[in-house]
Amino acid sequence: MNIKVVVPVSGGKDSQTCLKLALQSYDKSEVLGLFCDTQFEHPLTYAHIDWMRDFYGVKIEIVCAGSVQEKILGLTNPRFPSGTARFCTDMLKIIPSKLFYKELAEKQGGFEVWLGMRSDESHERKVRYREKINTEVYAPNDVQNHYPKYLEKLGVMFRLPVLDMSTAQIFEILNGEYNPLYSAGFERVGCFPCLASGDKWKRKAFIHDETGRKHWAIVKDIELQIGKSVFTSKKEAQRGNKNNDDLFSGCLFCAI
Ligand code: SF4
């Protein structure tokens, strides 16, 4: 049977809600999850992807175009990603998902992509999606300008089913069945931590548990190699262990 809906899943609550909603409208054989592995996720996130596959009885494809570390060190001018330069998202999520959609559409014809974007998540998203509604479908390049026009010609259209939902509504729909990282106080799920996020969130992840400490060791090694700090605030970069209450800018595209 042809796939009617592809849901890019991150292991986070919004994309999981999209998956759950898609399964209320389509047979599970018509729905496909897509997970872009950055090799810098928390084991709980990988486990949650496996859990969703079993619990919902749906196929979830995994694509991996390398690791965040590799993408940072491979740059001509190696640097950490930031709110305005999320090159790793492009390399590890946008490009592989584009290719995935293209190949699937060429093989079986068009389908919808259900994106877990919510206006509520950030001012950036509110502005970006202010003219969109959750009941409409849009050309991929109309939703995210990184996507090429040829996808629309192949019959790939994007839908934003949770666009207007609040965080409370999302948690209500998931009914306690979400990534345990939320219960540990993390507001978003993606790389652990997203290196483009605010210092507060990076620090929280680095001291959280064994995975955080392991990822901190990887990041320290990158810092040594490139001569730059992952922290954006001077105080945090110098002292390393002070909390900083800056806002989490988040990873716009990684919430797929
Ligand atoms: S979550 Fe952050 S670090 Fe990971 S790929 Fe996205 S921007 Fe890069």
Residues whose N, C-alpha, C, O or C-beta is under 5 A from the ligand:
A	BS01	SF4	T38 P81 R86 C88 T89 G190 C191 P193 C194 L195 A196 C251 C254
